[in-house]
Every structure is written in structure tokens, then in C-alpha cells.
Amino acid sequence: MKMSARLCTLALAMAAGIALTTTPSMALPPENAISYQGVLSQDGTPVDGLRDFRFRLYDAATGGNLIETVQLFNVEVVEGLFSVELDWGVLPWASNEQRWVEIEAGPADGSQSYEFVARQKLTAVPYALNTRGITVDASGYVGFGVSLPVSPLHIQNGGPTSLEPWQNADLLLEGNSGDVSMAFLGPEHQEKVIMFGNNYNKDDGAIIYDKFGQAKRGMSFRTAQVERMQITAQGDVGIGTISPASRLDVRFATGNGIEVTDTQTSSSGIGVQSTVGAGTGVRGESTAGSGSTFGVYGQVASTAGWGVYSNGRLGASGTKSFMIDHPLDPAGSYLLHYSSESPEPQNRYNGNVQLDAQGRGVVVLPDYFEAINTDHRYTLTPIGAPAPNLYIESEIRGNVFVIAGGVPGQKISWEVISKRNDAFVQQRGAPIEIQKVGSERGKFLMPSLYGKPEYMGIYYRAPAE
């Protein structure tokens, strides 16, 4: 039957309030509906039976713009109580503005003949769909300051630009104490990412990533108001300098510049690997004017290892020597012994032999001797008395040579110097005079020895700024 016009005087009372549905199905996306409960009475008497309802959403207490409408049919009303779920979608809450719901009721006869009941202001709970500017769509995309997010996390900052950069950041992360933060800034700022320490002091514990196209680009790390590390737009990394002169430029005052430690002592890894097409793989230089300093220092704990090893030619422009603690003053002095030089690669072998009753001695050399040596030179020294007839009876053959013409039982010191003839020398040679080419011409290994300035050195490197 058609409802009486007196229905417009009905009073609508709110029950427990308005709340979000909190138990969505695991197989479906969360619903946007809110639960709405009320008490419908007519002339003070609770209504019983089925009723149709129309709930219209407005942006003002009176008049205003109609935003969305929900109609529900055959709603059961028992002693005036009714409960419905209203789903206006997500967009009505995107603008983060106050909303009013207008309730109309009518008979459940399909006529959709509604009469006004009341218009009420919605409380804050429905805005959980928006949460003060946060939007979550049906796909799970989250928007901050934007009603239609186009990515899983879409942030749009519409704040003023006159504040400090971090106060107008697109994203700001802050610790509980406020002294550890990170800010992601918009395109209007030169800095793109700032990590703060000590209450947003950019000059202490800050990391700045500069926008491309600016004079200053890259990333810098600061502590104690001093630039400690810089990554330039070209990819150069400076540690201890903001103007790296190479791909990795490390400058330090104490301790070690770069330290590499392999904690797996049983592994066969390489601490430092350097490969160049032309030039110097590893360069070591000590600029100290006095004292025992090292351009390159190598140390090995295993007696089977090598402190420094060259898989190829090993050269030096100065003297080659071994250095030990002086045996007579080990705490106060060093003892240096020097290597002899030769215009050809040589191997030296020596020893002593006792002559037999015929004044002959047989010297047996290592079994690899003839495999790596050629062009032998002999020296014989008699011990105890002259031996004017001493001579080499037969030269090396089968790694053996024979001495004769000596005094029976006499001790003879012998030495053989041979030219190296191993596979390396056979295939790669041992050049003596080499012409300087390219940028080496006109320069010196050690220019100071010839009264030339330091910059004329072949391996000269300008001091770092």
C-alpha cells in the first residue's frame, strides 16, 4: 500500500553508527560498502514490514551537488530497526571533503515513490576509504594526494615550494626521535634525495642526489659538515674528496686507503684484480723523502708463496737488492746486498769438488740444466796450492762436466755461468736496447738523474687537488 504523506514527519535515529565492512572474502577484492543502521518510526510508532529506501550523497547540508545515489528495495524493518549496506564507490571520498547523506523511504511496491526523511552529516569513519587524501582502488593501487593512482604507489605533492626542501618533500621518512630521516623531493628542487641526521641538518650526515642538468650532479655524503664522498654524474667516485680525478679516487690522512680482506682463508680468490689494455695495471708510489718506504709491498705467510711475483719480465730502473735486519745490529740497522747485472739473462751454478787419485773430478749438474741453459762459461779455483795444469777435460754433456790436471785429493771450487735458454727466452727473447715510442719519447724513467723536471717522467702523475 502507498505510504502516507505523514511519512515526511518521521524521525530517523542513528543506532551504533557507521562502520566499514572488515571481513572481505579472500577470493574477492575488499568491498567499499559501509554499514548503516537506523530506526524508522511513524507518529512515534515503530514501522514494521518491508520498505524501499533511497540514499543520496550530497556535498552540503542543504542544497548542494548530488554526488551519488544508492537505492535499496524490500528492506526489512522490524519494530522500526533496519540495517543496510551502502556502496557509493571510492570517488566520493577522494577529494577529502565533508559529505551528507539524504534518506528517503517509500512503500515496497516497486513504485519508487519516495518521501524525504532526513539529511544527515556523515561522521569520519566513511573516509577510511580515502583516509585524508589516501586512495586505494580496487586493484590495490595506492594514491597519496591523487584520486586515480596509475601505479602501485602514486604520490603527488601539491604543497607550497617556499618551504625548506625537506618540508615540501614528495616522501619523508622520519625516525621516532626525529633525528634520522629521508626525503624524496620533486623536480622543482635541485636535490632529489636527502638523508638527514641530527634533526634535518643537511650538512651533517646528509646524502644529496642532484638533478641532472644542474651544475652540481651526482651524489655526495657528508659527515661533521664536511664532504666525505662524492659520486659524479660521470660515475667517478671520490672518497675523501669531492673532486675525484679517476674512476675511484681515495684520499686519506691516516690508516689504510683501501683494505681488502678475504675471510675465507682456504679460498684462492684475488684481493685486487687490475686489467688494462695498454698502460700500467697497478701503480705504487711513495712520495716520502726519507726513511724506508715502499711503492708496492708484498707479504706472504706461506713458505711456498711469493711476496711479489711477476708472471713475465721483472724490471727495475734502480738497483735490485735484498734487505734484512743487520746481523750485528738487527734493531738499529739494515743490511743490503745487491744483484749483479748483465746484458743477457744468465743462470749461475757453483760448488766444490774433491779430485781423485788421478787429479780428476766429476761435477754433476741438476737434471734440468741442459733443458734451460746454453753457451756455458767455466771458472776453476784450486784450494790450498797452485794447480797450473788444471783444466776442463770434457764440457757439459748429459748434465755432467769433468775437471782434470789437478793435484790428487785437492779441493777445487768451480762455477758455471750459462745463458738462459728456457721457453720464455726462446719465444719472447731478451732484448737489450729498446727504442722509446709514442708518448715515451722525450721523457725519462727518472728525469731528476738528468737534471730534468719531474713532469718529464714517463710515469709522471700530477698531484691530486
C-alpha positions as CSV (number, residue, x, y, z in Angstrom):
1,M,0.0,0.0,0.0
2,K,1.2,3.6,-0.6
3,M,2.8,5.3,2.3
4,S,1.0,8.2,3.9
5,A,2.4,11.7,3.4
6,R,2.8,11.8,7.1
7,L,5.9,9.8,6.5
8,C,7.8,13.1,5.9
9,T,7.5,13.8,9.6
10,L,9.1,10.6,10.6
11,A,12.1,10.9,12.9
12,L,15.2,8.8,11.9
13,A,17.5,7.9,14.8
14,M,21.1,6.5,14.3
15,A,22.0,3.3,16.0
16,A,25.6,2.2,16.8
17,G,27.0,4.4,13.9
18,I,28.6,3.9,10.6
19,A,31.4,1.4,10.1
20,L,33.4,-0.2,7.3
21,T,33.0,-3.8,6.4
22,T,36.1,-5.6,7.9
23,T,35.8,-9.2,6.7
24,P,36.3,-9.2,2.9
25,S,36.4,-12.5,1.1
26,M,39.9,-13.8,0.4
27,A,38.9,-14.6,-3.2
28,L,37.5,-11.1,-3.9
29,P,38.9,-7.6,-3.6
30,P,37.7,-5.7,-0.5
31,E,34.3,-4.1,-0.7
32,N,33.7,-0.3,-0.5
33,A,30.3,-0.6,1.3
34,I,29.6,0.9,4.7
35,S,27.0,-0.5,7.2
36,Y,24.2,2.0,8.0
37,Q,21.6,1.3,10.8
38,G,18.6,3.3,11.8
39,V,15.2,3.4,13.5
40,L,12.2,4.3,11.4
41,S,9.0,5.4,13.2
42,Q,5.7,6.9,12.1
43,D,3.9,9.3,14.5
44,G,6.1,7.8,17.3
45,T,5.2,4.2,16.4
46,P,8.0,2.0,15.1
47,V,7.4,0.8,11.5
48,D,7.2,-2.9,10.7
49,G,7.4,-4.6,7.3
50,L,9.2,-4.1,4.0
51,R,10.2,-0.7,2.8
52,D,12.2,0.7,-0.2
53,F,14.9,3.3,0.5
54,R,16.9,5.8,-1.5
55,F,20.2,7.2,-0.1
56,R,21.6,10.2,-1.9
57,L,25.1,11.7,-1.1
58,Y,25.5,15.5,-1.2
59,D,28.3,17.9,-0.5
60,A,26.3,20.3,1.6
61,A,23.8,20.2,4.5
62,T,21.1,21.8,2.3
63,G,21.0,22.1,-1.5
64,G,24.5,21.4,-2.9
65,N,25.6,18.9,-5.5
66,L,24.3,15.4,-5.8
67,I,27.3,13.1,-5.8
68,E,26.0,9.6,-5.9
69,T,22.7,7.6,-5.3
70,V,22.1,4.2,-3.8
71,Q,18.6,2.5,-4.0
72,L,17.6,-0.5,-1.9
73,F,14.4,-2.4,-2.3
74,N,12.4,-4.7,0.1
75,V,14.4,-3.7,3.1
76,E,13.0,-5.5,6.2
77,V,12.1,-3.1,9.1
78,V,11.4,-4.8,12.4
79,E,10.0,-2.7,15.2
80,G,11.5,0.3,13.4
81,L,15.0,-1.2,13.2
82,F,16.7,-1.6,9.8
83,S,20.2,-2.2,8.7
84,V,21.6,-1.8,5.2
85,E,25.0,-1.6,3.4
86,L,25.6,1.4,1.2
87,D,28.2,1.4,-1.5
88,W,28.9,4.7,-3.2
89,G,32.3,3.6,-4.5
90,V,35.6,5.3,-3.8
91,L,35.5,8.5,-5.8
92,P,33.1,10.4,-3.4
93,W,35.8,10.3,-0.8
94,A,38.8,11.1,-3.0
95,S,38.5,14.9,-2.5
96,N,38.6,14.6,1.3
97,E,35.6,16.8,1.7
98,Q,32.6,16.7,4.1
99,R,29.6,14.6,2.9
100,W,25.9,14.5,3.9
101,V,23.5,11.5,3.2
102,E,19.9,12.2,2.4
103,I,17.5,9.4,3.3
104,E,14.2,8.8,1.6
105,A,11.7,6.0,2.2
106,G,8.7,4.5,0.4
107,P,6.5,1.5,0.1
108,A,8.0,-1.7,-1.2
109,D,5.6,-1.9,-4.1
110,G,8.0,-1.1,-7.0
111,S,6.6,2.3,-7.5
112,Q,9.8,4.0,-6.2
113,S,7.6,6.6,-4.7
114,Y,10.0,8.1,-2.0
115,E,9.3,10.7,0.6
116,F,12.0,12.8,2.3
117,V,13.0,11.6,5.8
118,A,16.2,13.5,6.7
119,R,19.6,14.7,5.6
120,Q,22.5,13.9,8.0
121,K,26.2,14.7,8.1
122,L,28.4,11.6,7.8
123,T,31.0,11.1,10.5
124,A,34.7,10.5,9.8
125,V,34.5,6.7,9.5
126,P,33.5,6.5,5.8
127,Y,36.6,8.5,5.0
128,A,38.6,5.4,5.8
129,L,38.2,4.7,2.1
130,N,40.1,7.8,1.5
131,T,42.0,8.3,4.8
132,R,42.6,12.1,4.5
133,G,43.9,12.1,0.9
134,I,45.0,8.4,0.6
135,T,43.1,6.5,-2.1
136,V,43.2,2.7,-2.6
137,D,41.5,1.5,-5.7
138,A,40.1,-2.0,-6.5
139,S,43.4,-3.1,-7.9
140,G,45.2,-2.2,-4.7
141,Y,47.0,0.9,-6.2
142,V,47.6,3.5,-3.5
143,G,47.4,7.2,-4.2
144,F,48.7,9.9,-1.9
145,G,47.2,13.3,-2.9
146,V,45.9,11.8,-6.1
147,S,42.4,10.3,-6.6
148,L,43.2,8.0,-9.5
149,P,46.6,6.3,-8.8
150,V,48.3,5.0,-12.0
151,S,51.0,2.9,-10.3
152,P,51.2,0.7,-7.2
153,L,52.4,3.7,-5.2
154,H,51.5,7.1,-6.7
155,I,52.5,10.3,-4.8
156,Q,51.5,13.8,-5.9
157,N,52.7,16.8,-3.8
158,G,50.7,19.9,-4.3
159,G,52.2,21.8,-1.4
160,P,54.0,25.2,-1.5
161,T,57.6,25.4,-2.7
162,S,58.7,28.2,-0.5
163,L,59.5,25.9,2.4
164,E,62.7,24.1,3.1
165,P,63.1,21.3,0.5
166,W,62.5,18.5,3.1
167,Q,59.4,20.3,4.4
168,N,57.9,20.0,0.9
169,A,59.1,16.5,0.0
170,D,57.2,14.1,-2.0
171,L,58.0,11.4,0.5
172,L,59.5,12.0,4.0
173,L,60.7,9.1,6.3
174,E,61.4,10.0,9.9
175,G,62.6,8.1,12.9
176,N,60.8,8.1,16.3
177,S,63.3,10.6,17.7
178,G,63.2,12.8,14.6
179,D,67.0,12.6,14.0
180,V,67.1,10.1,11.2
181,S,65.1,10.9,8.1
182,M,65.0,10.6,4.3
183,A,63.2,13.0,1.9
184,F,62.4,12.3,-1.7
185,L,62.0,15.7,-3.5
186,G,60.1,16.8,-6.5
187,P,61.5,18.1,-9.8
188,E,61.4,21.7,-8.7
189,H,64.3,21.0,-6.3
190,Q,67.9,20.5,-7.2
191,E,68.3,17.8,-4.6
192,K,66.4,14.7,-5.4
193,V,67.0,12.6,-2.3
194,I,68.2,13.8,1.0
195,M,69.1,11.7,4.0
196,F,69.2,13.7,7.2
197,G,70.9,13.3,10.6
198,N,70.7,15.3,13.7
199,N,67.3,17.0,13.2
200,Y,67.4,17.7,9.5
201,N,70.9,19.2,9.4
202,K,71.8,18.7,5.8
203,D,75.5,19.5,6.5
204,D,75.8,16.6,9.0
205,G,75.1,13.1,7.8
206,A,73.3,14.1,4.6
207,I,73.2,12.4,1.3
208,I,72.2,14.5,-1.7
209,Y,71.4,13.3,-5.2
210,D,71.4,16.3,-7.6
211,K,69.1,16.7,-10.5
212,F,70.6,16.1,-14.0
213,G,71.2,19.3,-15.9
214,Q,72.3,21.3,-12.9
215,A,75.9,22.5,-12.4
216,K,76.3,20.1,-9.5
217,R,75.3,16.5,-10.2
218,G,75.7,13.1,-8.6
219,M,75.7,12.1,-5.0
220,S,77.6,13.4,-2.0
221,F,77.9,12.0,1.5
222,R,78.6,14.4,4.4
223,T,79.5,14.0,8.0
224,A,80.6,16.6,10.5
225,Q,79.7,19.3,7.9
226,V,82.5,18.0,5.6
227,E,82.0,16.3,2.2
228,R,83.3,12.8,2.7
229,M,82.4,11.1,-0.5
230,Q,81.3,12.2,-4.0
231,I,79.8,10.3,-6.9
232,T,79.8,12.5,-10.0
233,A,77.4,12.4,-12.9
234,Q,80.1,10.7,-15.0
235,G,80.4,7.9,-12.5
236,D,83.6,8.9,-10.8
237,V,83.8,8.1,-7.1
238,G,85.8,10.2,-4.7
239,I,86.3,9.1,-1.1
240,G,87.9,11.9,1.0
241,T,87.5,14.3,-1.9
242,I,84.6,16.0,-3.8
243,S,86.6,16.2,-7.0
244,P,87.7,12.7,-8.0
245,A,90.4,12.6,-10.6
246,S,89.8,9.0,-11.6
247,R,87.0,6.4,-11.5
248,L,87.9,5.7,-7.8
249,D,89.9,8.4,-6.1
250,V,90.7,7.7,-2.4
251,R,92.5,10.3,-0.2
252,F,93.2,9.8,3.4
253,A,95.4,11.1,6.2
254,T,95.8,8.1,8.5
255,G,95.3,4.4,8.3
256,N,94.8,2.5,5.0
257,G,93.4,3.9,1.9
258,I,91.8,0.7,0.6
259,E,91.8,-2.5,2.5
260,V,90.7,-5.9,1.0
261,T,90.4,-8.9,3.2
262,D,89.4,-12.4,2.1
263,T,87.9,-14.1,5.2
264,Q,87.8,-17.5,3.5
265,T,91.4,-18.4,4.1
266,S,91.1,-21.7,2.2
267,S,89.9,-20.0,-1.0
268,S,92.0,-18.9,-3.9
269,G,90.4,-15.6,-4.6
270,I,92.2,-12.4,-5.8
271,G,92.3,-9.4,-3.4
272,V,92.8,-6.8,-6.1
273,Q,92.3,-7.5,-9.9
274,S,93.5,-5.0,-12.4
275,T,93.4,-5.4,-16.2
276,V,94.3,-2.7,-18.7
277,G,94.6,-2.9,-22.5
278,A,97.7,-0.7,-22.5
279,G,99.5,1.1,-19.7
280,T,100.0,0.1,-16.1
281,G,97.8,-2.4,-14.3
282,V,98.9,-1.5,-10.8
283,R,101.0,1.6,-9.9
284,G,102.5,2.1,-6.5
285,E,104.3,5.3,-5.4
286,S,105.7,6.6,-2.1
287,T,106.5,10.3,-2.0
288,A,108.3,10.3,1.3
289,G,111.7,11.9,1.1
290,S,113.5,9.7,3.6
291,G,113.1,6.5,5.6
292,S,112.3,3.0,4.4
293,T,109.2,3.4,2.2
294,F,107.6,1.2,-0.3
295,G,105.7,1.9,-3.5
296,V,104.4,-1.7,-3.5
297,Y,104.8,-4.0,-0.6
298,G,104.0,-7.7,-0.7
299,Q,104.0,-10.2,2.2
300,V,103.1,-13.9,2.3
301,A,102.8,-16.2,5.3
302,S,103.4,-19.5,3.5
303,T,107.0,-20.5,2.7
304,A,105.7,-21.8,-0.6
305,G,104.2,-18.5,-1.6
306,W,105.7,-15.3,-3.1
307,G,105.6,-11.8,-1.6
308,V,105.8,-10.3,-5.1
309,Y,105.6,-12.4,-8.2
310,S,105.9,-11.4,-11.9
311,N,104.5,-13.7,-14.4
312,G,106.7,-12.3,-17.2
313,R,109.6,-9.9,-17.2
314,L,110.5,-8.1,-14.0
315,G,112.3,-4.8,-14.3
316,A,113.7,-2.0,-12.2
317,S,115.3,1.3,-13.1
318,G,117.3,1.3,-9.8
319,T,119.3,-1.3,-8.1
320,K,117.9,-4.7,-7.2
321,S,118.7,-5.9,-3.7
322,F,117.6,-7.9,-0.7
323,M,117.3,-6.2,2.7
324,I,117.5,-7.9,6.1
325,D,118.0,-6.7,9.6
326,H,121.7,-6.2,10.1
327,P,123.1,-9.4,11.8
328,L,125.4,-7.3,14.0
329,D,122.8,-4.6,14.8
330,P,119.4,-6.1,14.0
331,A,117.4,-3.5,16.0
332,G,119.2,-0.4,14.6
333,S,120.4,-1.1,11.0
334,Y,119.6,-2.9,7.7
335,L,122.0,-4.9,5.6
336,L,121.6,-4.6,1.8
337,H,123.1,-6.9,-0.8
338,Y,122.8,-6.1,-4.5
339,S,122.1,-8.2,-7.6
340,S,124.6,-8.2,-10.4
341,E,123.5,-7.0,-13.8
342,S,124.2,-8.5,-17.3
343,P,123.2,-7.6,-20.9
344,E,121.8,-11.1,-21.2
345,P,119.7,-13.4,-18.9
346,Q,122.1,-15.8,-17.2
347,N,122.0,-18.7,-14.7
348,R,124.8,-19.3,-12.3
349,Y,125.8,-22.6,-10.7
350,N,128.8,-23.2,-8.4
351,G,130.2,-25.6,-5.8
352,N,133.3,-27.6,-4.7
353,V,134.7,-31.0,-5.8
354,Q,137.4,-33.2,-4.4
355,L,139.9,-34.6,-7.1
356,D,140.5,-38.3,-7.2
357,A,143.9,-40.1,-7.3
358,Q,144.4,-39.2,-10.9
359,G,143.7,-35.5,-10.3
360,R,140.3,-35.7,-11.9
361,G,136.9,-34.5,-10.6
362,V,133.4,-35.1,-12.0
363,V,130.8,-32.4,-11.5
364,V,127.1,-33.4,-11.8
365,L,124.7,-30.6,-12.5
366,P,120.9,-30.6,-11.9
367,D,119.0,-32.9,-14.3
368,Y,117.1,-29.9,-15.8
369,F,120.4,-28.0,-16.5
370,E,120.7,-28.5,-20.3
371,A,116.9,-28.0,-20.8
372,I,117.2,-24.3,-19.8
373,N,120.8,-23.4,-20.4
374,T,123.3,-22.9,-23.3
375,D,126.6,-21.2,-24.0
376,H,128.4,-22.3,-20.8
377,R,131.4,-20.4,-19.2
378,Y,133.6,-22.1,-16.6
379,T,135.7,-20.9,-13.7
380,L,138.0,-23.2,-11.6
381,T,139.8,-22.2,-8.4
382,P,142.3,-24.6,-6.7
383,I,142.2,-24.5,-2.9
384,G,145.4,-24.9,-0.8
385,A,148.1,-24.9,-3.6
386,P,148.5,-23.7,-7.2
387,A,147.4,-26.1,-9.9
388,P,148.8,-24.7,-13.1
389,N,147.7,-27.7,-15.2
390,L,144.1,-27.6,-14.0
391,Y,141.6,-27.6,-17.0
392,I,138.2,-28.7,-18.2
393,E,138.7,-32.2,-19.6
394,S,135.2,-32.5,-21.1
395,E,132.5,-29.9,-21.3
396,I,128.9,-30.3,-20.2
397,R,127.1,-33.3,-21.7
398,G,124.3,-35.1,-20.1
399,N,124.4,-32.5,-17.3
400,V,128.0,-33.5,-16.3
401,F,131.4,-32.0,-16.9
402,V,134.9,-33.3,-15.9
403,I,137.8,-31.4,-14.3
404,A,141.4,-32.7,-14.8
405,G,145.1,-31.8,-14.4
406,G,144.9,-31.1,-10.7
407,V,146.8,-32.4,-7.6
408,P,145.3,-35.7,-6.3
409,G,143.0,-35.1,-3.4
410,Q,142.9,-31.3,-3.9
411,K,139.7,-29.3,-3.4
412,I,138.5,-27.3,-6.4
413,S,135.9,-24.5,-6.4
414,W,134.0,-24.3,-9.6
415,E,131.4,-22.0,-11.2
416,V,129.4,-22.3,-14.4
417,I,127.6,-19.3,-15.9
418,S,125.2,-20.1,-18.7
419,K,122.9,-18.2,-20.9
420,R,119.2,-18.8,-20.1
421,N,117.5,-20.9,-22.8
422,D,114.1,-21.7,-21.3
423,A,110.8,-21.5,-23.2
424,F,110.2,-17.9,-22.2
425,V,113.5,-16.7,-23.5
426,Q,113.2,-18.8,-26.7
427,Q,109.8,-17.5,-27.6
428,R,109.9,-13.9,-26.3
429,G,113.6,-13.2,-26.4
430,A,115.6,-10.9,-24.1
431,P,116.1,-7.5,-25.9
432,I,118.9,-5.3,-24.7
433,E,118.4,-1.9,-26.5
434,I,114.8,-0.8,-27.0
435,Q,113.6,2.4,-28.7
436,K,111.1,4.6,-26.9
437,V,107.9,5.1,-28.8
438,G,104.9,7.3,-28.8
439,S,104.4,9.4,-25.7
440,E,107.5,7.9,-24.1
441,R,109.9,9.7,-26.5
442,G,111.4,12.8,-25.0
443,K,110.7,11.6,-21.4
444,F,112.7,9.7,-18.8
445,L,112.2,6.9,-16.3
446,M,113.9,9.1,-13.7
447,P,114.2,12.6,-15.1
448,S,115.9,14.1,-12.0
449,L,119.0,12.0,-12.8
450,Y,119.4,14.0,-16.0
451,G,118.6,17.4,-14.5
452,K,115.0,17.4,-15.9
453,P,111.9,18.4,-14.2
454,E,109.6,15.8,-12.6
455,Y,106.8,16.2,-15.1
456,M,109.1,14.9,-17.8
457,G,108.9,11.4,-16.2
458,I,107.3,8.7,-18.4
459,Y,105.1,7.6,-15.4
460,Y,104.6,11.1,-14.0
461,R,101.2,11.7,-12.4
462,A,100.1,15.2,-11.5
463,P,99.4,15.6,-7.7
464,A,95.8,15.3,-6.8
465,E,94.0,18.5,-6.0
